[in-house]
């Protein structure tokens, strides 16, 4: 999940930026070491779960939990989650 956090596109209006060699660079993705990285990841995962109407899928910090009332339902929910682009 640590690599996934790095690959999340920034959904915030204010993107982290830095200056080097007299030029201003803005991050397009969440860089390592950002203190609010876990919150941004969770917010993005919550939006993804809601947008795709995934039932029994929960985001907590940097983890995703897929549940089901039975082994079959759990497998169906897991396949539905993994099939999303």
PDB file of N, CA, C and O in Angstrom:
ATOM      1  N   UNK A   1       0.815  -1.189   0.000  1.00  0.00           N
ATOM      2  CA  UNK A   1       0.000   0.000   0.000  1.00  0.00           C
ATOM      3  C   UNK A   1       0.867   1.265   0.000  1.00  0.00           C
ATOM      4  O   UNK A   1       0.406   2.326  -0.421  1.00  0.00           O
ATOM      5  N   UNK A   2       2.114   1.163   0.467  1.00  0.00           N
ATOM      6  CA  UNK A   2       2.953   2.355   0.483  1.00  0.00           C
ATOM      7  C   UNK A   2       3.190   2.878  -0.928  1.00  0.00           C
ATOM      8  O   UNK A   2       3.194   4.089  -1.151  1.00  0.00           O
ATOM      9  N   UNK A   3       3.388   1.965  -1.884  1.00  0.00           N
ATOM     10  CA  UNK A   3       3.578   2.398  -3.267  1.00  0.00           C
ATOM     11  C   UNK A   3       2.295   2.990  -3.837  1.00  0.00           C
ATOM     12  O   UNK A   3       2.335   3.924  -4.638  1.00  0.00           O
ATOM     13  N   UNK A   4       1.143   2.433  -3.413  1.00  0.00           N
ATOM     14  CA  UNK A   4      -0.133   2.963  -3.897  1.00  0.00           C
ATOM     15  C   UNK A   4      -0.314   4.401  -3.437  1.00  0.00           C
ATOM     16  O   UNK A   4      -0.834   5.229  -4.185  1.00  0.00           O
ATOM     17  N   UNK A   5       0.113   4.710  -2.207  1.00  0.00           N
ATOM     18  CA  UNK A   5      -0.006   6.077  -1.713  1.00  0.00           C
ATOM     19  C   UNK A   5       0.793   7.040  -2.583  1.00  0.00           C
ATOM     20  O   UNK A   5       0.366   8.169  -2.825  1.00  0.00           O
ATOM     21  N   UNK A   6       1.950   6.590  -3.049  1.00  0.00           N
ATOM     22  CA  UNK A   6       2.794   7.448  -3.879  1.00  0.00           C
ATOM     23  C   UNK A   6       2.138   7.688  -5.236  1.00  0.00           C
ATOM     24  O   UNK A   6       2.341   8.739  -5.844  1.00  0.00           O
ATOM     25  N   UNK A   7       1.354   6.722  -5.715  1.00  0.00           N
ATOM     26  CA  UNK A   7       0.795   6.808  -7.058  1.00  0.00           C
ATOM     27  C   UNK A   7      -0.566   7.498  -7.115  1.00  0.00           C
ATOM     28  O   UNK A   7      -1.117   7.680  -8.201  1.00  0.00           O
ATOM     29  N   UNK A   8      -1.111   7.881  -5.976  1.00  0.00           N
ATOM     30  CA  UNK A   8      -2.436   8.520  -5.977  1.00  0.00           C
ATOM     31  C   UNK A   8      -2.325   9.926  -6.552  1.00  0.00           C
ATOM     32  O   UNK A   8      -1.493  10.728  -6.125  1.00  0.00           O
ATOM     33  N   UNK A   9      -3.166  10.200  -7.510  1.00  0.00           N
ATOM     34  CA  UNK A   9      -3.197  11.552  -8.068  1.00  0.00           C
ATOM     35  C   UNK A   9      -3.734  12.518  -7.015  1.00  0.00           C
ATOM     36  O   UNK A   9      -4.648  12.195  -6.257  1.00  0.00           O
ATOM     37  N   UNK A  10      -3.151  13.687  -6.990  1.00  0.00           N
ATOM     38  CA  UNK A  10      -3.596  14.693  -6.030  1.00  0.00           C
ATOM     39  C   UNK A  10      -4.981  15.198  -6.426  1.00  0.00           C
ATOM     40  O   UNK A  10      -5.180  15.658  -7.551  1.00  0.00           O
ATOM     41  N   UNK A  11      -5.922  15.114  -5.516  1.00  0.00           N
ATOM     42  CA  UNK A  11      -7.283  15.587  -5.763  1.00  0.00           C
ATOM     43  C   UNK A  11      -7.503  16.939  -5.097  1.00  0.00           C
ATOM     44  O   UNK A  11      -8.607  17.482  -5.121  1.00  0.00           O
ATOM     45  N   UNK A  12      -6.466  17.461  -4.516  1.00  0.00           N
ATOM     46  CA  UNK A  12      -6.577  18.730  -3.809  1.00  0.00           C
ATOM     47  C   UNK A  12      -6.278  19.877  -4.761  1.00  0.00           C
ATOM     48  O   UNK A  12      -5.523  19.709  -5.718  1.00  0.00           O
ATOM     49  N   UNK A  13      -6.865  21.042  -4.503  1.00  0.00           N
ATOM     50  CA  UNK A  13      -6.577  22.202  -5.338  1.00  0.00           C
ATOM     51  C   UNK A  13      -5.162  22.707  -5.103  1.00  0.00           C
ATOM     52  O   UNK A  13      -4.475  23.106  -6.043  1.00  0.00           O
ATOM     53  N   UNK A  14      -4.732  22.690  -3.859  1.00  0.00           N
ATOM     54  CA  UNK A  14      -3.389  23.134  -3.518  1.00  0.00           C
ATOM     55  C   UNK A  14      -2.460  21.925  -3.555  1.00  0.00           C
ATOM     56  O   UNK A  14      -2.563  21.032  -2.713  1.00  0.00           O
ATOM     57  N   UNK A  15      -1.559  21.897  -4.523  1.00  0.00           N
ATOM     58  CA  UNK A  15      -0.632  20.782  -4.667  1.00  0.00           C
ATOM     59  C   UNK A  15       0.718  21.175  -4.072  1.00  0.00           C
ATOM     60  O   UNK A  15       1.124  22.334  -4.155  1.00  0.00           O
ATOM     61  N   UNK A  16       1.418  20.200  -3.467  1.00  0.00           N
ATOM     62  CA  UNK A  16       2.748  20.516  -2.943  1.00  0.00           C
ATOM     63  C   UNK A  16       3.658  20.993  -4.074  1.00  0.00           C
ATOM     64  O   UNK A  16       3.601  20.482  -5.192  1.00  0.00           O
ATOM     65  N   UNK A  17       4.488  21.971  -3.764  1.00  0.00           N
ATOM     66  CA  UNK A  17       5.405  22.514  -4.764  1.00  0.00           C
ATOM     67  C   UNK A  17       6.755  22.773  -4.110  1.00  0.00           C
ATOM     68  O   UNK A  17       6.855  22.914  -2.891  1.00  0.00           O
ATOM     69  N   UNK A  18       7.787  22.832  -4.937  1.00  0.00           N
ATOM     70  CA  UNK A  18       9.115  23.155  -4.441  1.00  0.00           C
ATOM     71  C   UNK A  18       9.865  23.911  -5.523  1.00  0.00           C
ATOM     72  O   UNK A  18       9.527  23.835  -6.705  1.00  0.00           O
ATOM     73  N   UNK A  19      10.885  24.639  -5.101  1.00  0.00           N
ATOM     74  CA  UNK A  19      11.680  25.419  -6.035  1.00  0.00           C
ATOM     75  C   UNK A  19      13.061  24.788  -6.143  1.00  0.00           C
ATOM     76  O   UNK A  19      13.669  24.431  -5.133  1.00  0.00           O
ATOM     77  N   UNK A  20      13.545  24.653  -7.351  1.00  0.00           N
ATOM     78  CA  UNK A  20      14.891  24.127  -7.585  1.00  0.00           C
ATOM     79  C   UNK A  20      15.457  24.800  -8.821  1.00  0.00           C
ATOM     80  O   UNK A  20      14.788  24.891  -9.850  1.00  0.00           O
ATOM     81  N   UNK A  21      16.664  25.261  -8.719  1.00  0.00           N
ATOM     82  CA  UNK A  21      17.359  25.895  -9.835  1.00  0.00           C
ATOM     83  C   UNK A  21      16.564  27.064 -10.409  1.00  0.00           C
ATOM     84  O   UNK A  21      16.569  27.297 -11.617  1.00  0.00           O
ATOM     85  N   UNK A  22      15.881  27.796  -9.527  1.00  0.00           N
ATOM     86  CA  UNK A  22      15.139  28.967  -9.950  1.00  0.00           C
ATOM     87  C   UNK A  22      13.813  28.666 -10.634  1.00  0.00           C
ATOM     88  O   UNK A  22      13.160  29.576 -11.143  1.00  0.00           O
ATOM     89  N   UNK A  23      13.405  27.387 -10.653  1.00  0.00           N
ATOM     90  CA  UNK A  23      12.138  26.996 -11.280  1.00  0.00           C
ATOM     91  C   UNK A  23      11.209  26.428 -10.227  1.00  0.00           C
ATOM     92  O   UNK A  23      11.652  25.851  -9.234  1.00  0.00           O
ATOM     93  N   UNK A  24       9.909  26.595 -10.454  1.00  0.00           N
ATOM     94  CA  UNK A  24       8.899  26.077  -9.533  1.00  0.00           C
ATOM     95  C   UNK A  24       8.349  24.764 -10.089  1.00  0.00           C
ATOM     96  O   UNK A  24       7.920  24.700 -11.241  1.00  0.00           O
ATOM     97  N   UNK A  25       8.367  23.733  -9.272  1.00  0.00           N
ATOM     98  CA  UNK A  25       7.856  22.425  -9.656  1.00  0.00           C
ATOM     99  C   UNK A  25       6.685  22.065  -8.765  1.00  0.00           C
ATOM    100  O   UNK A  25       6.767  22.200  -7.545  1.00  0.00           O
ATOM    101  N   UNK A  26       5.569  21.597  -9.377  1.00  0.00           N
ATOM    102  CA  UNK A  26       4.401  21.144  -8.631  1.00  0.00           C
ATOM    103  C   UNK A  26       4.281  19.637  -8.766  1.00  0.00           C
ATOM    104  O   UNK A  26       4.520  19.077  -9.836  1.00  0.00           O
ATOM    105  N   UNK A  27       3.909  18.986  -7.673  1.00  0.00           N
ATOM    106  CA  UNK A  27       3.732  17.539  -7.682  1.00  0.00           C
ATOM    107  C   UNK A  27       2.411  17.186  -8.365  1.00  0.00           C
ATOM    108  O   UNK A  27       1.388  17.824  -8.119  1.00  0.00           O
ATOM    109  N   UNK A  28       2.441  16.176  -9.213  1.00  0.00           N
ATOM    110  CA  UNK A  28       1.220  15.655  -9.835  1.00  0.00           C
ATOM    111  C   UNK A  28       0.683  14.479  -9.037  1.00  0.00           C
ATOM    112  O   UNK A  28      -0.497  14.140  -9.127  1.00  0.00           O
ATOM    113  N   UNK A  29       1.546  13.870  -8.270  1.00  0.00           N
ATOM    114  CA  UNK A  29       1.181  12.726  -7.433  1.00  0.00           C
ATOM    115  C   UNK A  29       1.657  12.999  -6.014  1.00  0.00           C
ATOM    116  O   UNK A  29       2.514  13.853  -5.783  1.00  0.00           O
ATOM    117  N   UNK A  30       1.101  12.277  -5.089  1.00  0.00           N
ATOM    118  CA  UNK A  30       1.440  12.464  -3.684  1.00  0.00           C
ATOM    119  C   UNK A  30       2.853  11.957  -3.410  1.00  0.00           C
ATOM    120  O   UNK A  30       3.104  10.763  -3.575  1.00  0.00           O
ATOM    121  N   UNK A  31       3.778  12.812  -3.001  1.00  0.00           N
ATOM    122  CA  UNK A  31       5.150  12.367  -2.761  1.00  0.00           C
ATOM    123  C   UNK A  31       5.282  11.633  -1.428  1.00  0.00           C
ATOM    124  O   UNK A  31       4.447  11.783  -0.537  1.00  0.00           O
ATOM    125  N   UNK A  32       6.344  10.838  -1.309  1.00  0.00           N
ATOM    126  CA  UNK A  32       6.621  10.168  -0.039  1.00  0.00           C
ATOM    127  C   UNK A  32       6.899  11.212   1.040  1.00  0.00           C
ATOM    128  O   UNK A  32       7.416  12.290   0.748  1.00  0.00           O
ATOM    129  N   UNK A  33       6.562  10.896   2.255  1.00  0.00           N
ATOM    130  CA  UNK A  33       6.876  11.755   3.379  1.00  0.00           C
ATOM    131  C   UNK A  33       5.878  12.864   3.647  1.00  0.00           C
ATOM    132  O   UNK A  33       6.099  13.673   4.548  1.00  0.00           O
ATOM    133  N   UNK A  34       4.801  12.930   2.905  1.00  0.00           N
ATOM    134  CA  UNK A  34       3.792  13.957   3.156  1.00  0.00           C
ATOM    135  C   UNK A  34       2.988  13.523   4.384  1.00  0.00           C
ATOM    136  O   UNK A  34       2.498  12.395   4.442  1.00  0.00           O
ATOM    137  N   UNK A  35       2.856  14.410   5.350  1.00  0.00           N
ATOM    138  CA  UNK A  35       2.232  14.029   6.614  1.00  0.00           C
ATOM    139  C   UNK A  35       0.754  13.701   6.491  1.00  0.00           C
ATOM    140  O   UNK A  35       0.236  12.919   7.287  1.00  0.00           O
ATOM    141  N   UNK A  36       0.071  14.267   5.533  1.00  0.00           N
ATOM    142  CA  UNK A  36      -1.349  13.971   5.377  1.00  0.00           C
ATOM    143  C   UNK A  36      -1.589  12.918   4.295  1.00  0.00           C
ATOM    144  O   UNK A  36      -2.700  12.806   3.776  1.00  0.00           O
ATOM    145  N   UNK A  37      -0.561  12.150   3.952  1.00  0.00           N
ATOM    146  CA  UNK A  37      -0.673  11.140   2.908  1.00  0.00           C
ATOM    147  C   UNK A  37      -1.710  10.075   3.211  1.00  0.00           C
ATOM    148  O   UNK A  37      -2.465   9.675   2.324  1.00  0.00           O
ATOM    149  N   UNK A  38      -1.757   9.610   4.455  1.00  0.00           N
ATOM    150  CA  UNK A  38      -2.725   8.572   4.828  1.00  0.00           C
ATOM    151  C   UNK A  38      -4.147   9.103   4.693  1.00  0.00           C
ATOM    152  O   UNK A  38      -5.028   8.399   4.198  1.00  0.00           O
ATOM    153  N   UNK A  39      -4.375  10.325   5.125  1.00  0.00           N
ATOM    154  CA  UNK A  39      -5.714  10.919   5.019  1.00  0.00           C
ATOM    155  C   UNK A  39      -6.118  11.100   3.556  1.00  0.00           C
ATOM    156  O   UNK A  39      -7.270  10.850   3.199  1.00  0.00           O
ATOM    157  N   UNK A  40      -5.192  11.528   2.713  1.00  0.00           N
ATOM    158  CA  UNK A  40      -5.496  11.694   1.290  1.00  0.00           C
ATOM    159  C   UNK A  40      -5.790  10.345   0.642  1.00  0.00           C
ATOM    160  O   UNK A  40      -6.694  10.236  -0.187  1.00  0.00           O
ATOM    161  N   UNK A  41      -5.027   9.313   1.019  1.00  0.00           N
ATOM    162  CA  UNK A  41      -5.261   7.971   0.491  1.00  0.00           C
ATOM    163  C   UNK A  41      -6.634   7.461   0.909  1.00  0.00           C
ATOM    164  O   UNK A  41      -7.376   6.933   0.081  1.00  0.00           O
ATOM    165  N   UNK A  42      -6.982   7.614   2.193  1.00  0.00           N
ATOM    166  CA  UNK A  42      -8.269   7.136   2.686  1.00  0.00           C
ATOM    167  C   UNK A  42      -9.414   7.872   2.010  1.00  0.00           C
ATOM    168  O   UNK A  42     -10.409   7.252   1.634  1.00  0.00           O
ATOM    169  N   UNK A  43      -9.290   9.171   1.852  1.00  0.00           N
ATOM    170  CA  UNK A  43     -10.333   9.958   1.198  1.00  0.00           C
ATOM    171  C   UNK A  43     -10.529   9.502  -0.258  1.00  0.00           C
ATOM    172  O   UNK A  43     -11.660   9.407  -0.735  1.00  0.00           O
ATOM    173  N   UNK A  44      -9.434   9.225  -0.948  1.00  0.00           N
ATOM    174  CA  UNK A  44      -9.516   8.747  -2.327  1.00  0.00           C
ATOM    175  C   UNK A  44     -10.156   7.366  -2.389  1.00  0.00           C
ATOM    176  O   UNK A  44     -10.979   7.102  -3.266  1.00  0.00           O
ATOM    177  N   UNK A  45      -9.784   6.489  -1.469  1.00  0.00           N
ATOM    178  CA  UNK A  45     -10.374   5.146  -1.439  1.00  0.00           C
ATOM    179  C   UNK A  45     -11.865   5.208  -1.089  1.00  0.00           C
ATOM    180  O   UNK A  45     -12.664   4.469  -1.664  1.00  0.00           O
ATOM    181  N   UNK A  46     -12.245   6.086  -0.148  1.00  0.00           N
ATOM    182  CA  UNK A  46     -13.665   6.255   0.189  1.00  0.00           C
ATOM    183  C   UNK A  46     -14.452   6.725  -1.032  1.00  0.00           C
ATOM    184  O   UNK A  46     -15.555   6.240  -1.285  1.00  0.00           O
ATOM    185  N   UNK A  47     -13.891   7.663  -1.785  1.00  0.00           N
ATOM    186  CA  UNK A  47     -14.542   8.145  -3.008  1.00  0.00           C
ATOM    187  C   UNK A  47     -14.673   7.027  -4.037  1.00  0.00           C
ATOM    188  O   UNK A  47     -15.706   6.901  -4.694  1.00  0.00           O
ATOM    189  N   UNK A  48     -13.624   6.213  -4.177  1.00  0.00           N
ATOM    190  CA  UNK A  48     -13.641   5.091  -5.121  1.00  0.00           C
ATOM    191  C   UNK A  48     -14.727   4.083  -4.737  1.00  0.00           C
ATOM    192  O   UNK A  48     -15.481   3.624  -5.595  1.00  0.00           O
ATOM    193  N   UNK A  49     -14.804   3.744  -3.458  1.00  0.00           N
ATOM    194  CA  UNK A  49     -15.803   2.779  -2.981  1.00  0.00           C
ATOM    195  C   UNK A  49     -17.209   3.315  -3.215  1.00  0.00           C
ATOM    196  O   UNK A  49     -18.097   2.580  -3.646  1.00  0.00           O
ATOM    197  N   UNK A  50     -17.404   4.586  -2.933  1.00  0.00           N
ATOM    198  CA  UNK A  50     -18.727   5.194  -3.126  1.00  0.00           C
ATOM    199  C   UNK A  50     -19.090   5.288  -4.608  1.00  0.00           C
ATOM    200  O   UNK A  50     -20.216   4.973  -4.993  1.00  0.00           O
ATOM    201  N   UNK A  51     -18.146   5.717  -5.434  1.00  0.00           N
ATOM    202  CA  UNK A  51     -18.397   5.897  -6.866  1.00  0.00           C
ATOM    203  C   UNK A  51     -18.762   4.578  -7.551  1.00  0.00           C
ATOM    204  O   UNK A  51     -19.600   4.559  -8.452  1.00  0.00           O
ATOM    205  N   UNK A  52     -18.137   3.482  -7.127  1.00  0.00           N
ATOM    206  CA  UNK A  52     -18.403   2.183  -7.732  1.00  0.00           C
ATOM    207  C   UNK A  52     -19.445   1.369  -6.963  1.00  0.00           C
ATOM    208  O   UNK A  52     -19.682   0.205  -7.286  1.00  0.00           O
ATOM    209  N   UNK A  53     -20.062   1.970  -5.954  1.00  0.00           N
ATOM    210  CA  UNK A  53     -21.115   1.326  -5.149  1.00  0.00           C
ATOM    211  C   UNK A  53     -20.697  -0.058  -4.682  1.00  0.00           C
ATOM    212  O   UNK A  53     -21.452  -1.021  -4.818  1.00  0.00           O
ATOM    213  N   UNK A  54     -19.494  -0.154  -4.131  1.00  0.00           N
ATOM    214  CA  UNK A  54     -18.993  -1.429  -3.632  1.00  0.00           C
ATOM    215  C   UNK A  54     -19.534  -1.664  -2.230  1.00  0.00           C
ATOM    216  O   UNK A  54     -19.313  -0.855  -1.329  1.00  0.00           O
ATOM    217  N   UNK A  55     -20.241  -2.771  -2.048  1.00  0.00           N
ATOM    218  CA  UNK A  55     -20.766  -3.063  -0.717  1.00  0.00           C
ATOM    219  C   UNK A  55     -19.770  -3.926   0.043  1.00  0.00           C
ATOM    220  O   UNK A  55     -19.036  -4.724  -0.538  1.00  0.00           O
ATOM    221  N   UNK A  56     -19.767  -3.745   1.341  1.00  0.00           N
ATOM    222  CA  UNK A  56     -18.903  -4.500   2.250  1.00  0.00           C
ATOM    223  C   UNK A  56     -17.419  -4.302   1.962  1.00  0.00           C
ATOM    224  O   UNK A  56     -16.618  -5.212   2.175  1.00  0.00           O
ATOM    225  N   UNK A  57     -17.048  -3.112   1.475  1.00  0.00           N
ATOM    226  CA  UNK A  57     -15.644  -2.741   1.303  1.00  0.00           C
ATOM    227  C   UNK A  57     -15.419  -1.496   2.148  1.00  0.00           C
ATOM    228  O   UNK A  57     -16.148  -0.511   2.031  1.00  0.00           O
ATOM    229  N   UNK A  58     -14.395  -1.552   3.006  1.00  0.00           N
ATOM    230  CA  UNK A  58     -14.154  -0.465   3.952  1.00  0.00           C
ATOM    231  C   UNK A  58     -12.695  -0.043   3.897  1.00  0.00           C
ATOM    232  O   UNK A  58     -11.799  -0.883   3.803  1.00  0.00           O
ATOM    233  N   UNK A  59     -12.461   1.263   3.956  1.00  0.00           N
ATOM    234  CA  UNK A  59     -11.110   1.814   4.018  1.00  0.00           C
ATOM    235  C   UNK A  59     -10.837   2.246   5.447  1.00  0.00           C
ATOM    236  O   UNK A  59     -11.656   2.922   6.070  1.00  0.00           O
ATOM    237  N   UNK A  60      -9.670   1.847   5.965  1.00  0.00           N
ATOM    238  CA  UNK A  60      -9.243   2.271   7.295  1.00  0.00           C
ATOM    239  C   UNK A  60      -7.754   2.584   7.219  1.00  0.00           C
ATOM    240  O   UNK A  60      -6.936   1.705   6.947  1.00  0.00           O
ATOM    241  N   UNK A  61      -7.418   3.831   7.459  1.00  0.00           N
ATOM    242  CA  UNK A  61      -6.048   4.311   7.335  1.00  0.00           C
ATOM    243  C   UNK A  61      -5.494   3.920   5.974  1.00  0.00           C
ATOM    244  O   UNK A  61      -5.961   4.432   4.957  1.00  0.00           O
ATOM    245  N   UNK A  62      -4.501   3.017   5.927  1.00  0.00           N
ATOM    246  CA  UNK A  62      -3.952   2.635   4.621  1.00  0.00           C
ATOM    247  C   UNK A  62      -4.291   1.189   4.270  1.00  0.00           C
ATOM    248  O   UNK A  62      -3.563   0.543   3.516  1.00  0.00           O
ATOM    249  N   UNK A  63      -5.392   0.685   4.815  1.00  0.00           N
ATOM    250  CA  UNK A  63      -5.844  -0.678   4.542  1.00  0.00           C
ATOM    251  C   UNK A  63      -7.227  -0.664   3.913  1.00  0.00           C
ATOM    252  O   UNK A  63      -8.017   0.254   4.134  1.00  0.00           O
ATOM    253  N   UNK A  64      -7.505  -1.689   3.129  1.00  0.00           N
ATOM    254  CA  UNK A  64      -8.839  -1.911   2.594  1.00  0.00           C
ATOM    255  C   UNK A  64      -9.312  -3.258   3.105  1.00  0.00           C
ATOM    256  O   UNK A  64      -8.561  -4.232   3.073  1.00  0.00           O
ATOM    257  N   UNK A  65     -10.554  -3.324   3.579  1.00  0.00           N
ATOM    258  CA  UNK A  65     -11.126  -4.559   4.092  1.00  0.00           C
ATOM    259  C   UNK A  65     -12.352  -4.905   3.260  1.00  0.00           C
ATOM    260  O   UNK A  65     -13.251  -4.083   3.082  1.00  0.00           O
ATOM    261  N   UNK A  66     -12.373  -6.136   2.752  1.00  0.00           N
ATOM    262  CA  UNK A  66     -13.515  -6.638   1.998  1.00  0.00           C
ATOM    263  C   UNK A  66     -14.150  -7.734   2.840  1.00  0.00           C
ATOM    264  O   UNK A  66     -13.472  -8.674   3.255  1.00  0.00           O
ATOM    265  N   UNK A  67     -15.460  -7.616   3.096  1.00  0.00           N
ATOM    266  CA  UNK A  67     -16.133  -8.573   3.960  1.00  0.00           C
ATOM    267  C   UNK A  67     -17.303  -9.224   3.226  1.00  0.00           C
ATOM    268  O   UNK A  67     -17.655  -8.840   2.111  1.00  0.00           O
ATOM    269  N   UNK A  68     -17.891 -10.219   3.887  1.00  0.00           N
ATOM    270  CA  UNK A  68     -19.071 -10.904   3.377  1.00  0.00           C
ATOM    271  C   UNK A  68     -19.657 -11.770   4.469  1.00  0.00           C
ATOM    272  O   UNK A  68     -18.944 -12.193   5.379  1.00  0.00           O
ATOM    273  N   UNK A  69     -20.959 -12.040   4.389  1.00  0.00           N
ATOM    274  CA  UNK A  69     -21.631 -12.852   5.406  1.00  0.00           C
ATOM    275  C   UNK A  69     -21.233 -14.322   5.303  1.00  0.00           C
ATOM    276  O   UNK A  69     -21.319 -15.060   6.284  1.00  0.00           O
ATOM    277  N   UNK A  70     -20.800 -14.745   4.125  1.00  0.00           N
ATOM    278  CA  UNK A  70     -20.355 -16.130   3.923  1.00  0.00           C
ATOM    279  C   UNK A  70     -19.094 -16.098   3.068  1.00  0.00           C
ATOM    280  O   UNK A  70     -18.715 -15.054   2.537  1.00  0.00           O
ATOM    281  N   UNK A  71     -18.462 -17.237   2.945  1.00  0.00           N
ATOM    282  CA  UNK A  71     -17.253 -17.315   2.129  1.00  0.00           C
ATOM    283  C   UNK A  71     -17.568 -16.988   0.668  1.00  0.00           C
ATOM    284  O   UNK A  71     -16.772 -16.347  -0.017  1.00  0.00           O
ATOM    285  N   UNK A  72     -18.730 -17.432   0.199  1.00  0.00           N
ATOM    286  CA  UNK A  72     -19.123 -17.168  -1.185  1.00  0.00           C
ATOM    287  C   UNK A  72     -19.364 -15.676  -1.418  1.00  0.00           C
ATOM    288  O   UNK A  72     -18.921 -15.113  -2.419  1.00  0.00           O
ATOM    289  N   UNK A  73     -20.080 -15.040  -0.469  1.00  0.00           N
ATOM    290  CA  UNK A  73     -20.347 -13.604  -0.602  1.00  0.00           C
ATOM    291  C   UNK A  73     -19.040 -12.816  -0.524  1.00  0.00           C
ATOM    292  O   UNK A  73     -18.851 -11.847  -1.261  1.00  0.00           O
ATOM    293  N   UNK A  74     -18.149 -13.227   0.360  1.00  0.00           N
ATOM    294  CA  UNK A  74     -16.856 -12.562   0.469  1.00  0.00           C
ATOM    295  C   UNK A  74     -16.102 -12.664  -0.855  1.00  0.00           C
ATOM    296  O   UNK A  74     -15.531 -11.677  -1.320  1.00  0.00           O
ATOM    297  N   UNK A  75     -16.096 -13.839  -1.461  1.00  0.00           N
ATOM    298  CA  UNK A  75     -15.402 -14.030  -2.728  1.00  0.00           C
ATOM    299  C   UNK A  75     -16.024 -13.169  -3.832  1.00  0.00           C
ATOM    300  O   UNK A  75     -15.302 -12.597  -4.650  1.00  0.00           O
ATOM    301  N   UNK A  76     -17.348 -13.074  -3.860  1.00  0.00           N
ATOM    302  CA  UNK A  76     -18.036 -12.238  -4.849  1.00  0.00           C
ATOM    303  C   UNK A  76     -17.663 -10.771  -4.663  1.00  0.00           C
ATOM    304  O   UNK A  76     -17.366 -10.070  -5.630  1.00  0.00           O
ATOM    305  N   UNK A  77     -17.679 -10.312  -3.404  1.00  0.00           N
ATOM    306  CA  UNK A  77     -17.331  -8.913  -3.119  1.00  0.00           C
ATOM    307  C   UNK A  77     -15.881  -8.632  -3.490  1.00  0.00           C
ATOM    308  O   UNK A  77     -15.567  -7.569  -4.024  1.00  0.00           O
ATOM    309  N   UNK A  78     -15.002  -9.582  -3.208  1.00  0.00           N
ATOM    310  CA  UNK A  78     -13.600  -9.409  -3.536  1.00  0.00           C
ATOM    311  C   UNK A  78     -13.389  -9.337  -5.046  1.00  0.00           C
ATOM    312  O   UNK A  78     -12.640  -8.489  -5.530  1.00  0.00           O
ATOM    313  N   UNK A  79     -14.045 -10.223  -5.789  1.00  0.00           N
ATOM    314  CA  UNK A  79     -13.931 -10.198  -7.252  1.00  0.00           C
ATOM    315  C   UNK A  79     -14.497  -8.909  -7.833  1.00  0.00           C
ATOM    316  O   UNK A  79     -13.937  -8.353  -8.777  1.00  0.00           O
ATOM    317  N   UNK A  80     -15.624  -8.426  -7.264  1.00  0.00           N
ATOM    318  CA  UNK A  80     -16.222  -7.172  -7.724  1.00  0.00           C
ATOM    319  C   UNK A  80     -15.254  -6.019  -7.491  1.00  0.00           C
ATOM    320  O   UNK A  80     -15.116  -5.142  -8.344  1.00  0.00           O
ATOM    321  N   UNK A  81     -14.587  -6.016  -6.345  1.00  0.00           N
ATOM    322  CA  UNK A  81     -13.620  -4.965  -6.028  1.00  0.00           C
ATOM    323  C   UNK A  81     -12.417  -5.025  -6.966  1.00  0.00           C
ATOM    324  O   UNK A  81     -11.996  -3.995  -7.493  1.00  0.00           O
ATOM    325  N   UNK A  82     -11.867  -6.198  -7.179  1.00  0.00           N
ATOM    326  CA  UNK A  82     -10.676  -6.348  -8.003  1.00  0.00           C
ATOM    327  C   UNK A  82     -10.941  -6.114  -9.480  1.00  0.00           C
ATOM    328  O   UNK A  82     -10.018  -5.802 -10.232  1.00  0.00           O
ATOM    329  N   UNK A  83     -12.196  -6.260  -9.907  1.00  0.00           N
ATOM    330  CA  UNK A  83     -12.542  -6.064 -11.315  1.00  0.00           C
ATOM    331  C   UNK A  83     -12.644  -4.596 -11.701  1.00  0.00           C
ATOM    332  O   UNK A  83     -12.701  -4.283 -12.890  1.00  0.00           O
ATOM    333  N   UNK A  84     -12.670  -3.689 -10.734  1.00  0.00           N
ATOM    334  CA  UNK A  84     -12.785  -2.254 -11.022  1.00  0.00           C
ATOM    335  C   UNK A  84     -11.501  -1.721 -11.609  1.00  0.00           C
ATOM    336  O   UNK A  84     -10.418  -2.133 -11.192  1.00  0.00           O
ATOM    337  N   UNK A  85     -11.593  -0.795 -12.587  1.00  0.00           N
ATOM    338  CA  UNK A  85     -10.387  -0.200 -13.200  1.00  0.00           C
ATOM    339  C   UNK A  85      -9.653   0.716 -12.241  1.00  0.00           C
ATOM    340  O   UNK A  85      -8.625   1.291 -12.601  1.00  0.00           O
TER     341      UNK A  85
END
